[in-house]
Amino acid sequence: MRIGVLGTGSVGQAIATKLISLGHDVKMGSRTATNEKAVAWKERVGQGASVGTFADAAAYGEILVGALSGAGAIDALKSCGGSSLAGKILVDISNPLDFTKGFPPSLSVCNTDSLGEQIQRTFPDLKVVKTLNTVNAALMVDPSRLHGGDHTMVMCGNDVDAKQKVKDILTGWFGWKDIIDLGDISNARGTEMFLPLWVRLYGVLKTPEFSIKVMR
Amino acid sequence: MRIGVLGTGSVGQAIATKLISLGHDVKMGSRTATNEKAVAWKERVGQGASVGTFADAAAYGEILVGALSGAGAIDALKSCGGSSLAGKILVDISNPLDFTKGFPPSLSVCNTDSLGEQIQRTFPDLKVVKTLNTVNAALMVDPSRLHGGDHTMVMCGNDVDAKQKVKDILTGWFGWKDIIDLGDISNARGTEMFLPLWVRLYGVLKTPEFSIKVMR
């Protein structure tokens, strides 16, 4: 499958590298077509990898992965142009973290709105599925690194078919065993507001390689 | 030990009943000294149980448990008078849930402040320890109801000795096995902001008897 990964940070690199290892073709998009981190990634992983602008990656992908910073997510998607987004699934991993006052960060939107909803409202033709934003990059694509994958992922989005496809990717490609669908995209308020607890657990546990298991 | 439980709802009743069953003396406080729910509780549990106003319960308790609604917590504590609070531990279980727009609730304070911090700021002589607010009343006092207690409680507060005493209560009296101390009371932002995820999980799981285990 052809997948457009928007973002060149640790999340974008982890997702893109995993997808290549599974035999997919991935175009990593960034603000410029010659982003150093994207080019270095392409050279490292080889066959199936390509780079371009956000617009190039969005036009290329049958499915899109938004591995964007909270502050840059909407602008990055705007730069893609509506026609390359229409009807496509966006796996939205971004968190609206605000580090302007240091660590731990606060959120730039929360409580009565969320970044997931803002993206869905701004791009109504996009099928936004919010997920993976509650663990670090390494665990996103390989949950078995931690207790054999015995922990929980949450997801939400308005389009039922899109959520099923993303669930198939999470389970079949990445190895997630326990996925809870919270409902429509407004539930991104809940999953994004988990981050203020996540960053504090990270501060105490001194490792980002942790996750929650919903015991029920 | 003499314990003042502030609040007559399901959380106050669960905590107070558990404490009585452990042989402690408990005064349940509410706005009026003859609150129907408090009197019914006293009659049900018998020896060691008494009722009174918030001020009566605060004066009585060597340790205080705040099982108050988010909207009513500060006023309830104000009604106690400063001298009966000074130097005492308050186990703060309250969540600033705002149900004015229905379910799921939003929070009345979050992100750059928290109810735990508001209480600590308003009553600087009180030793506020925020904990237990991330599970339902039955699990608070009997975590073994769920997977033999194999799940995690988080806590925070400014006073190290107070936190140790509360930790001893959680482990020795209630049976919690895994408690993570997040640090000072500002970390209540993290534990209270877990609630928007909790209420959504509750909506999907159709039971409040779930909890998270921090896998690490």
Chai-1 contact restraints between the chains, C-beta under 6 A:
chainA,res_idxA,chainB,res_idxB,connection_type,confidence,min_distance_angstrom,max_distance_angstrom,comment,restraint_id
A,S106,B,N111,contact,1.0,0.0,6.0,A-B,restraint_1
A,S106,B,T112,contact,1.0,0.0,6.0,A-B,restraint_2
A,L107,B,N111,contact,1.0,0.0,6.0,A-B,restraint_3
A,C110,B,N111,contact,1.0,0.0,6.0,A-B,restraint_4
A,N111,B,S106,contact,1.0,0.0,6.0,A-B,restraint_5
A,N111,B,L107,contact,1.0,0.0,6.0,A-B,restraint_6
A,N111,B,C110,contact,1.0,0.0,6.0,A-B,restraint_7
A,T112,B,S106,contact,1.0,0.0,6.0,A-B,restraint_8
A,L146,B,M215,contact,1.0,0.0,6.0,A-B,restraint_9
A,H147,B,M215,contact,1.0,0.0,6.0,A-B,restraint_10
A,H151,B,M215,contact,1.0,0.0,6.0,A-B,restraint_11
A,L182,B,R200,contact,1.0,0.0,6.0,A-B,restraint_12
A,L182,B,V204,contact,1.0,0.0,6.0,A-B,restraint_13
A,N187,B,R200,contact,1.0,0.0,6.0,A-B,restraint_14
A,R189,B,P196,contact,1.0,0.0,6.0,A-B,restraint_15
A,G190,B,P196,contact,1.0,0.0,6.0,A-B,restraint_16
A,G190,B,L197,contact,1.0,0.0,6.0,A-B,restraint_17
A,G190,B,R200,contact,1.0,0.0,6.0,A-B,restraint_18
A,M193,B,M193,contact,1.0,0.0,6.0,A-B,restraint_19
A,M193,B,P196,contact,1.0,0.0,6.0,A-B,restraint_20
A,F194,B,L197,contact,1.0,0.0,6.0,A-B,restraint_21
A,P196,B,R189,contact,1.0,0.0,6.0,A-B,restraint_22
A,P196,B,G190,contact,1.0,0.0,6.0,A-B,restraint_23
A,P196,B,M193,contact,1.0,0.0,6.0,A-B,restraint_24
A,L197,B,G190,contact,1.0,0.0,6.0,A-B,restraint_25
A,L197,B,F194,contact,1.0,0.0,6.0,A-B,restraint_26
A,R200,B,L182,contact,1.0,0.0,6.0,A-B,restraint_27
A,R200,B,N187,contact,1.0,0.0,6.0,A-B,restraint_28
A,R200,B,G190,contact,1.0,0.0,6.0,A-B,restraint_29
A,V204,B,L182,contact,1.0,0.0,6.0,A-B,restraint_30
A,L205,B,R216,contact,1.0,0.0,6.0,A-B,restraint_31
A,F210,B,R216,contact,1.0,0.0,6.0,A-B,restraint_32
A,S211,B,M215,contact,1.0,0.0,6.0,A-B,restraint_33
A,I212,B,I212,contact,1.0,0.0,6.0,A-B,restraint_34
A,I212,B,V214,contact,1.0,0.0,6.0,A-B,restraint_35
A,K213,B,K213,contact,1.0,0.0,6.0,A-B,restraint_36
A,K213,B,M215,contact,1.0,0.0,6.0,A-B,restraint_37
A,V214,B,I212,contact,1.0,0.0,6.0,A-B,restraint_38
A,M215,B,L146,contact,1.0,0.0,6.0,A-B,restraint_39
A,M215,B,H147,contact,1.0,0.0,6.0,A-B,restraint_40
A,M215,B,H151,contact,1.0,0.0,6.0,A-B,restraint_41
A,M215,B,S211,contact,1.0,0.0,6.0,A-B,restraint_42
A,M215,B,K213,contact,1.0,0.0,6.0,A-B,restraint_43
A,R216,B,L205,contact,1.0,0.0,6.0,A-B,restraint_44
A,R216,B,F210,contact,1.0,0.0,6.0,A-B,restraint_45
